[in-house]
């Protein structure tokens, strides 16, 4: 079950409550599903999804959010793939998936490949003047790189300027861009321009640093590690096979890092959608950092490859599938930012 599928299940629960006369509200067009990272407080496997739809519709319904949450909890409890639904705080629905549902997400990511997380939007991109961009050679070059990225995040979108703003000037952009590429390389230059949030100043490094303290390098390194796992597994004679998360962990430390990585993989489409909605490629860059860090921790605690005299098993196949799903997210996000995905570093 993906966050999008859970969102549909929530909307169906609201619609069912309206049709049965339990609620008198307008069914929302969309609901926000959050994917908490880290160890949750609900159920044995932690919280996988959280949703505040009860608070979204409570006022119109003339009920308290807790009452609405109680109605929806009963309807969601029988949905395939959902293990537990609990109410938290003022009316949040906290959901724990079955192990099979988590495996289903991994299987879906691998099946979709490059299409996973594709926003497919059709909005128009506005060029915005960005304070502090002078350090990067002027506002034009940052605006141009941003528009280039948004052209991939919003593949059907056009480019527009606000009234009174000038369009990006290609000659000035080229004059500022070439020295940056010569000094930093295209990947580092794009990351440095796209990673800061809109309105934040750009701070360029003196030179690219190929170590894990450099977030751009860490993301590329994490992707290359997922590729190495696949190559090495092939040499050992086994391939990825999504498995119940319960079957690839076991200890508290292993379950913790597996939940964090699952959350990062599941949340990626929402991060891309938010980047498209807010015209903010930095949201993709930040999510790639989260995913890379989660995967590297998982690699250390839950090795996808046999160690020593171990023979490949279902545990290794399941962990390899999770690694390849993480690699899919990292590759797709780097592609959106226009940054390369070397399979060896």
Secondary structure, DSSP 8 states (H G I E B T S, - for coil): --HHHHHHHHHHHHHHHHHTTS--S---S---EE---S--SSTTT---EEE-HHHHHHHHHTS-HHHHHHHHHHHHTTSTTEEEEEEETTTEEEEEE-HHHHHHHHHHHHHHGGGTT-------EEE---TTGGGGT-HHHHHHHHHHHHHHHTTT--EEE-TT-----HHHHHHHHHHHHHHH-HHHHHHHHHHS-TTS-----SS---STTSHHHHHHHHHHHHHHHHHHHHHHT-------GGGT--SHHHHHHHHHHHHHHHHHHHHHHHHHHHT-THHHHHHHHHHHHHHHHHHHHS-SS--TT----HHHHHHHHHHHHHHHHHHHHHHHHT----S--
